[in-house]
Amino acid sequence: MEQLNALMSLFIPVSAIVFGMVEFLKNALNLNGPVVTVVSFITGAVVGGAVFIAYQFPQAQIYVYGALFILTTGLVSSGFYKFSSTFRR
């Protein structure tokens, strides 16, 4: 039960990362319709699986969490760029 509680505590932050990744892919690849649902599922399954593996194998945590940090930093910077471009003339 302790493992489940620990994994569930990561659910909200990981969901935010998946949401950002799907939005990025949707805009970058001009996706819409049911394709976005499939991309969302695959992205969530891959990221969720990676977090689960990192929790089960502590020696893998540095790699998985490092990759998530890199993805998050990239998503934030691209989001800020897109947001700031709305104020340009």
MARDREN-452911 format. One record per residue: x negated, y, z negated of N, C-alpha, C in turn. Coordinates in nm, 3 decimals, padded with zeros to 5 digits, always signed. Each point is the difference from the previous one (the first is absolute). Layout:
REM residues N
@nu: X; nv: Y; nw: Z; cau: X; cav: Y; caw: Z; cu: X; cv: Y; cw: Z
...
//
This chain:
REM residues 89
@nu: -00.082; nv: -00.119; nw: +00.000; cau: +00.082; cav: +00.119; caw: +00.000; cu: -00.086; cv: +00.126; cw: +00.000
@nu: -00.116; nv: -00.007; nw: -00.064; cau: -00.089; cav: +00.116; caw: -00.005; cu: -00.050; cv: +00.036; cw: +00.140
@nu: -00.028; nv: -00.102; nw: +00.082; cau: -00.044; cav: +00.025; caw: +00.137; cu: +00.109; cv: +00.069; cw: +00.080
@nu: +00.122; nv: -00.044; nw: -00.016; cau: +00.111; cav: +00.061; caw: +00.072; cu: +00.016; cv: +00.146; cw: -00.040
@nu: -00.009; nv: +00.030; nw: -00.129; cau: +00.011; cav: +00.138; caw: -00.046; cu: -00.112; cv: +00.086; cw: +00.057
@nu: -00.121; nv: -00.054; nw: +00.005; cau: -00.113; cav: +00.075; caw: +00.055; cu: +00.020; cv: +00.027; cw: +00.148
@nu: +00.046; nv: -00.101; nw: +00.074; cau: +00.024; cav: +00.021; caw: +00.143; cu: +00.115; cv: +00.097; cw: +00.025
@nu: +00.104; nv: -00.007; nw: -00.081; cau: +00.112; cav: +00.092; caw: +00.017; cu: -00.038; cv: +00.143; cw: -00.032
@nu: -00.099; nv: +00.019; nw: -00.087; cau: -00.045; cav: +00.137; caw: -00.029; cu: -00.071; cv: +00.061; cw: +00.120
@nu: -00.047; nv: -00.083; nw: +00.093; cau: -00.063; cav: +00.049; caw: +00.122; cu: +00.100; cv: +00.020; cw: +00.114
@nu: +00.124; nv: -00.043; nw: -00.020; cau: +00.098; cav: +00.001; caw: +00.108; cu: +00.027; cv: +00.141; cw: +00.054
@nu: +00.023; nv: +00.096; nw: -00.087; cau: +00.033; cav: +00.136; caw: +00.045; cu: -00.119; cv: +00.065; cw: +00.073
@nu: -00.122; nv: +00.000; nw: -00.057; cau: -00.111; cav: +00.059; caw: +00.075; cu: -00.028; cv: -00.070; cw: +00.133
@nu: +00.007; nv: -00.131; nw: +00.002; cau: -00.025; cav: -00.074; caw: +00.124; cu: +00.111; cv: +00.028; cw: +00.100
@nu: +00.124; nv: +00.011; nw: -00.046; cau: +00.111; cav: +00.033; caw: +00.090; cu: -00.020; cv: +00.137; cw: +00.063
@nu: -00.051; nv: +00.095; nw: -00.076; cau: -00.028; cav: +00.133; caw: +00.056; cu: -00.107; cv: -00.008; cw: +00.108
@nu: -00.101; nv: -00.082; nw: -00.020; cau: -00.105; cav: -00.016; caw: +00.101; cu: +00.058; cv: -00.064; cw: +00.125
@nu: +00.083; nv: -00.102; nw: -00.017; cau: +00.063; cav: -00.066; caw: +00.116; cu: +00.090; cv: +00.098; cw: +00.073
@nu: +00.076; nv: +00.079; nw: -00.074; cau: +00.087; cav: +00.099; caw: +00.063; cu: -00.083; cv: +00.098; cw: +00.084
@nu: -00.111; nv: +00.047; nw: -00.056; cau: -00.087; cav: +00.092; caw: +00.073; cu: -00.059; cv: -00.064; cw: +00.124
@nu: -00.041; nv: -00.126; nw: -00.012; cau: -00.057; cav: -00.071; caw: +00.115; cu: +00.104; cv: -00.017; cw: +00.111
@nu: +00.121; nv: -00.035; nw: -00.037; cau: +00.106; cav: -00.019; caw: +00.100; cu: +00.033; cv: +00.133; cw: +00.067
@nu: +00.010; nv: +00.107; nw: -00.077; cau: +00.026; cav: +00.132; caw: +00.058; cu: -00.111; cv: +00.040; cw: +00.096
@nu: -00.124; nv: -00.025; nw: -00.040; cau: -00.114; cav: +00.031; caw: +00.086; cu: +00.008; cv: -00.078; cw: +00.130
@nu: +00.023; nv: -00.132; nw: -00.009; cau: +00.009; cav: -00.083; caw: +00.120; cu: +00.119; cv: +00.040; cw: +00.086
@nu: +00.111; nv: +00.033; nw: -00.064; cau: +00.120; cav: +00.041; caw: +00.073; cu: -00.027; cv: +00.125; cw: +00.083
@nu: -00.067; nv: +00.097; nw: -00.061; cau: -00.028; cav: +00.125; caw: +00.071; cu: -00.114; cv: -00.016; cw: +00.100
@nu: -00.105; nv: -00.072; nw: -00.036; cau: -00.116; cav: -00.014; caw: +00.087; cu: +00.032; cv: -00.082; cw: +00.124
@nu: +00.084; nv: -00.103; nw: -00.015; cau: +00.032; cav: -00.088; caw: +00.112; cu: +00.137; cv: +00.028; cw: +00.061
@nu: +00.067; nv: +00.105; nw: -00.050; cau: +00.133; cav: +00.041; caw: +00.049; cu: +00.098; cv: -00.117; cw: -00.003
@nu: +00.009; nv: -00.064; nw: -00.116; cau: +00.089; cav: -00.115; caw: -00.017; cu: +00.135; cv: +00.046; cw: -00.050
@nu: +00.104; nv: -00.075; nw: +00.037; cau: +00.133; cav: +00.025; caw: -00.055; cu: +00.085; cv: -00.125; cw: +00.013
@nu: +00.112; nv: +00.001; nw: -00.067; cau: +00.092; cav: -00.113; caw: +00.006; cu: -00.046; cv: -00.119; cw: -00.082
@nu: +00.039; nv: -00.120; nw: +00.045; cau: -00.032; cav: -00.122; caw: -00.075; cu: -00.149; cv: -00.029; cw: -00.010
@nu: -00.079; nv: +00.056; nw: +00.090; cau: -00.145; cav: -00.022; caw: -00.005; cu: -00.057; cv: +00.055; cw: -00.130
@nu: +00.054; nv: +00.111; nw: -00.047; cau: -00.048; cav: +00.060; caw: -00.125; cu: +00.028; cv: -00.094; cw: -00.117
@nu: +00.112; nv: -00.068; nw: +00.002; cau: +00.033; cav: -00.096; caw: -00.106; cu: -00.100; cv: -00.114; cw: -00.002
@nu: -00.036; nv: -00.049; nw: +00.116; cau: -00.098; cav: -00.109; caw: +00.009; cu: -00.137; cv: +00.048; cw: -00.046
@nu: -00.041; nv: +00.118; nw: +00.044; cau: -00.129; cav: +00.057; caw: -00.041; cu: -00.001; cv: +00.020; cw: -00.151
@nu: +00.110; nv: +00.047; nw: -00.056; cau: +00.010; cav: +00.022; caw: -00.144; cu: -00.014; cv: -00.131; cw: -00.075
@nu: +00.067; nv: -00.104; nw: +00.046; cau: -00.009; cav: -00.131; caw: -00.066; cu: -00.142; cv: -00.054; cw: +00.005
@nu: -00.060; nv: +00.003; nw: +00.118; cau: -00.136; cav: -00.055; caw: +00.015; cu: -00.099; cv: +00.079; cw: -00.085
@nu: +00.011; nv: +00.132; nw: +00.002; cau: -00.091; cav: +00.083; caw: -00.080; cu: +00.018; cv: -00.028; cw: -00.149
@nu: +00.124; nv: -00.007; nw: -00.045; cau: +00.026; cav: -00.030; caw: -00.141; cu: -00.049; cv: -00.137; cw: -00.041
@nu: +00.020; nv: -00.098; nw: +00.087; cau: -00.045; cav: -00.136; caw: -00.031; cu: -00.152; cv: -00.008; cw: -00.008
@nu: -00.069; nv: +00.065; nw: +00.091; cau: -00.147; cav: -00.004; caw: +00.001; cu: -00.055; cv: +00.072; cw: -00.123
@nu: +00.048; nv: +00.121; nw: -00.027; cau: -00.051; cav: +00.075; caw: -00.115; cu: +00.040; cv: -00.068; cw: -00.130
@nu: +00.124; nv: -00.045; nw: -00.011; cau: +00.043; cav: -00.071; caw: -00.121; cu: -00.078; cv: -00.128; cw: -00.022
@nu: -00.024; nv: -00.072; nw: +00.108; cau: -00.081; cav: -00.122; caw: -00.011; cu: -00.142; cv: +00.029; cw: -00.043
@nu: -00.057; nv: +00.109; nw: +00.051; cau: -00.136; cav: +00.037; caw: -00.039; cu: -00.007; cv: +00.035; cw: -00.148
@nu: +00.100; nv: +00.072; nw: -00.050; cau: +00.003; cav: +00.036; caw: -00.143; cu: +00.017; cv: -00.126; cw: -00.085
@nu: +00.085; nv: -00.091; nw: +00.044; cau: +00.019; cav: -00.125; caw: -00.073; cu: -00.131; cv: -00.080; cw: -00.005
@nu: -00.067; nv: -00.011; nw: +00.112; cau: -00.128; cav: -00.072; caw: +00.005; cu: -00.103; cv: +00.068; cw: -00.090
@nu: -00.002; nv: +00.133; nw: +00.002; cau: -00.095; cav: +00.073; caw: -00.085; cu: +00.028; cv: -00.027; cw: -00.147
@nu: +00.126; nv: -00.013; nw: -00.034; cau: +00.033; cav: -00.027; caw: -00.140; cu: -00.038; cv: -00.143; cw: -00.039
@nu: +00.015; nv: -00.094; nw: +00.092; cau: -00.032; cav: -00.139; caw: -00.029; cu: -00.150; cv: -00.028; cw: -00.001
@nu: -00.074; nv: +00.075; nw: +00.080; cau: -00.145; cav: -00.018; caw: +00.011; cu: -00.070; cv: +00.130; cw: -00.035
@nu: -00.036; nv: +00.018; nw: -00.126; cau: -00.059; cav: +00.127; caw: -00.044; cu: -00.123; cv: +00.044; cw: +00.080
@nu: -00.076; nv: -00.096; nw: +00.054; cau: -00.118; cav: +00.038; caw: +00.077; cu: +00.039; cv: +00.070; cw: +00.131
@nu: +00.124; nv: -00.014; nw: +00.045; cau: +00.046; cav: +00.065; caw: +00.123; cu: +00.060; cv: +00.137; cw: -00.025
@nu: +00.021; nv: +00.035; nw: -00.127; cau: +00.067; cav: +00.125; caw: -00.031; cu: -00.072; cv: +00.122; cw: +00.055
@nu: -00.130; nv: +00.005; nw: -00.010; cau: -00.075; cav: +00.117; caw: +00.045; cu: +00.022; cv: +00.023; cw: +00.150
@nu: +00.011; nv: -00.107; nw: +00.077; cau: +00.019; cav: +00.013; caw: +00.145; cu: +00.142; cv: +00.043; cw: +00.035
@nu: +00.097; nv: -00.063; nw: -00.064; cau: +00.140; cav: +00.033; caw: +00.030; cu: +00.032; cv: +00.141; cw: -00.047
@nu: -00.037; nv: +00.032; nw: -00.123; cau: +00.031; cav: +00.134; caw: -00.051; cu: -00.082; cv: +00.107; cw: +00.071
@nu: -00.120; nv: -00.034; nw: +00.043; cau: -00.080; cav: +00.093; caw: +00.080; cu: +00.067; cv: +00.027; cw: +00.133
@nu: +00.050; nv: -00.105; nw: +00.065; cau: +00.070; cav: +00.018; caw: +00.128; cu: +00.128; cv: +00.082; cw: -00.020
@nu: +00.073; nv: -00.024; nw: -00.107; cau: +00.120; cav: +00.078; caw: -00.027; cu: -00.033; cv: +00.146; cw: -00.027
@nu: -00.112; nv: +00.025; nw: -00.069; cau: -00.043; cav: +00.138; caw: -00.024; cu: -00.033; cv: +00.070; cw: +00.132
@nu: -00.072; nv: -00.070; nw: +00.088; cau: -00.036; cav: +00.057; caw: +00.129; cu: +00.126; cv: +00.029; cw: +00.083
@nu: +00.093; nv: -00.095; nw: +00.003; cau: +00.126; cav: +00.021; caw: +00.073; cu: +00.078; cv: +00.118; cw: -00.057
@nu: +00.007; nv: +00.008; nw: -00.131; cau: +00.074; cav: +00.108; caw: -00.064; cu: -00.063; cv: +00.136; cw: +00.031
@nu: -00.131; nv: +00.007; nw: -00.006; cau: -00.068; cav: +00.126; caw: +00.032; cu: +00.027; cv: +00.041; cw: +00.144
@nu: -00.005; nv: -00.095; nw: +00.092; cau: +00.029; cav: +00.030; caw: +00.140; cu: +00.144; cv: +00.043; cw: +00.021
@nu: +00.093; nv: -00.067; nw: -00.068; cau: +00.141; cav: +00.037; caw: +00.013; cu: +00.027; cv: +00.139; cw: -00.055
@nu: -00.062; nv: +00.031; nw: -00.112; cau: +00.020; cav: +00.132; caw: -00.061; cu: -00.055; cv: +00.108; cw: +00.092
@nu: -00.119; nv: -00.022; nw: +00.053; cau: -00.060; cav: +00.103; caw: +00.086; cu: +00.080; cv: +00.018; cw: +00.129
@nu: +00.048; nv: -00.108; nw: +00.059; cau: +00.081; cav: +00.014; caw: +00.121; cu: +00.134; cv: +00.066; cw: -00.031
@nu: +00.056; nv: -00.032; nw: -00.116; cau: +00.125; cav: +00.065; caw: -00.041; cu: -00.017; cv: +00.148; cw: -00.024
@nu: -00.109; nv: +00.039; nw: -00.065; cau: -00.027; cav: +00.143; caw: -00.020; cu: -00.021; cv: +00.071; cw: +00.133
@nu: -00.069; nv: -00.066; nw: +00.092; cau: -00.022; cav: +00.059; caw: +00.132; cu: +00.133; cv: +00.022; cw: +00.071
@nu: +00.085; nv: -00.100; nw: -00.002; cau: +00.130; cav: +00.012; caw: +00.065; cu: +00.084; cv: +00.107; cw: -00.067
@nu: -00.003; nv: +00.004; nw: -00.133; cau: +00.077; cav: +00.101; caw: -00.074; cu: -00.051; cv: +00.140; cw: +00.031
@nu: -00.133; nv: +00.018; nw: +00.002; cau: -00.054; cav: +00.134; caw: +00.025; cu: +00.020; cv: +00.044; cw: +00.144
@nu: +00.012; nv: -00.095; nw: +00.092; cau: +00.021; cav: +00.037; caw: +00.140; cu: +00.139; cv: +00.058; cw: +00.023
@nu: +00.093; nv: -00.020; nw: -00.094; cau: +00.133; cav: +00.056; caw: +00.015; cu: -00.001; cv: +00.151; cw: -00.023
@nu: -00.106; nv: +00.054; nw: -00.061; cau: -00.007; cav: +00.143; caw: -00.027; cu: -00.078; cv: +00.076; cw: +00.107
@nu: -00.055; nv: -00.071; nw: +00.096; cau: -00.073; cav: +00.067; caw: +00.109; cu: +00.097; cv: +00.057; cw: +00.100
@nu: -00.047; nv: +00.104; nw: +00.067; cau: +00.085; cav: +00.060; caw: +00.104; cu: -00.035; cv: -00.055; cw: +00.134
//
